[in-house]
Amino acid sequence: MAKSFTPKTSATPRTSSHGHSCSIDYKHPWQKDLPDQWVKDVVVPQTFEIHIEYEIHADRVIGQDEKGFPCYSAQEYCLLDLCCDDELIFETVVYGEQIQAWKLVDNRWLVRHAVMMHDRDDECIQHSIRPDMPR
């Protein structure tokens, strides 16, 4: 389960000169977690703005439509802890949270909120409809 909370944007091909955000033209997997029944009802992003936090394991992606308005949002946060396994020391995800939002053609937002905790084997996933993009 922790694999789904690995920051996706840290492996993108370009970052900004100061390392915090950039606007690039790349193929973000924005439809990956979109429920099938909503595919025809969302505004399709044309470009993506990426914000990466280097002090903690967090990132945010904002997808923009052809007019430059936000139509997709994804943010991830991972809380890591050091673990020991005899001779090895490694990081493991203790808590992970992922929020994705897709703008619907009627200007509402479909929001997917997923939480993963180290002591659970599954993710808790909720979908909701909101009037505004999550911040």
C-alpha positions in Angstrom: 0.0 0.0 0.0 2.8 2.5 0.7 3.8 2.4 -2.9 0.8 4.4 -4.0 1.9 7.3 -1.7 5.4 7.6 -3.1 5.5 11.2 -4.4 4.8 10.9 -8.2 6.1 14.2 -9.3 9.6 13.9 -7.9 10.5 11.7 -10.8 9.3 14.2 -13.5 11.9 15.2 -16.1 12.2 18.9 -15.3 12.1 21.1 -12.2 12.4 24.8 -11.8 15.7 26.6 -11.2 14.8 27.2 -7.5 13.5 23.6 -7.1 10.0 24.4 -5.7 7.6 24.7 -8.6 7.4 24.7 -12.3 4.9 24.6 -15.2 5.7 21.9 -17.7 4.1 20.1 -20.5 4.2 16.4 -19.6 1.8 13.5 -19.4 0.6 13.4 -15.8 -1.5 10.3 -14.9 -4.5 12.5 -14.0 -7.1 9.9 -15.0 -5.5 7.0 -13.0 -7.8 7.2 -10.0 -10.8 8.8 -11.7 -13.9 6.6 -11.3 -15.0 5.3 -14.7 -18.5 6.7 -14.4 -17.1 10.3 -14.2 -14.7 10.2 -17.2 -17.1 11.9 -19.6 -18.0 14.6 -17.0 -14.6 16.1 -16.2 -12.7 19.0 -17.8 -9.5 17.7 -19.4 -6.3 19.4 -18.2 -3.9 20.6 -20.9 -0.9 21.7 -18.8 0.3 20.9 -15.3 1.9 23.1 -12.7 4.1 21.1 -10.2 5.0 22.1 -6.7 7.5 19.9 -4.8 8.4 20.4 -1.2 11.9 19.2 -0.6 11.9 19.5 3.2 9.1 17.0 3.7 7.7 14.3 1.4 4.9 16.3 -0.2 3.9 17.6 -3.6 1.1 19.2 -5.4 0.0 19.2 -9.1 -2.4 21.6 -10.6 -3.9 20.8 -14.0 -5.1 23.7 -16.1 -7.6 23.8 -19.0 -7.0 25.5 -22.3 -7.8 28.9 -20.8 -5.3 28.4 -17.9 -7.9 27.8 -15.2 -7.5 25.0 -12.7 -9.4 21.8 -13.6 -7.4 19.1 -11.7 -5.6 19.1 -8.4 -3.5 16.4 -6.7 -1.6 16.6 -3.5 0.3 14.0 -1.6 1.9 13.9 1.8 4.0 11.1 3.4 5.2 11.0 7.0 8.2 8.7 7.2 9.9 7.0 10.1 13.3 5.2 10.4 13.0 1.5 11.0 15.6 -1.1 11.8 15.7 -4.7 10.6 18.7 -6.3 12.2 21.5 -4.7 10.1 19.5 -2.5 7.8 18.1 1.0 8.6 15.4 2.2 6.2 12.5 4.6 5.9 8.9 3.4 6.0 5.6 5.3 5.4 3.9 5.8 8.8 1.1 7.9 7.4 0.2 8.9 3.8 -2.6 11.2 2.5 -3.6 11.8 -1.1 -6.2 14.2 -2.3 -7.2 14.4 -6.0 -9.9 16.6 -7.4 -11.3 16.8 -10.9 -13.4 19.8 -12.1 -16.7 18.6 -13.5 -18.3 20.3 -16.6 -21.0 21.8 -14.3 -18.2 23.5 -12.3 -18.4 21.3 -9.2 -15.4 19.2 -8.1 -15.2 15.4 -7.7 -12.8 14.8 -4.8 -11.0 11.6 -3.9 -9.4 11.5 -0.4 -7.2 8.5 0.4 -5.5 7.9 3.7 -3.0 5.1 4.5 -1.6 4.2 7.9 1.3 2.0 8.7 -0.7 -0.3 11.0 -3.4 -0.9 8.4 -3.2 -3.1 5.4 -5.7 -1.1 3.3 -6.3 2.5 2.3 -9.4 4.4 3.4 -10.8 6.1 0.3 -13.7 8.5 0.1 -15.3 10.3 -2.8 -17.3 13.5 -2.5 -18.7 16.4 -4.6 -17.7 19.9 -3.5 -18.4 23.3 -4.9 -14.7 24.4 -4.9 -11.3 23.0 -5.6 -9.6 21.7 -2.4 -6.7 23.9 -1.2 
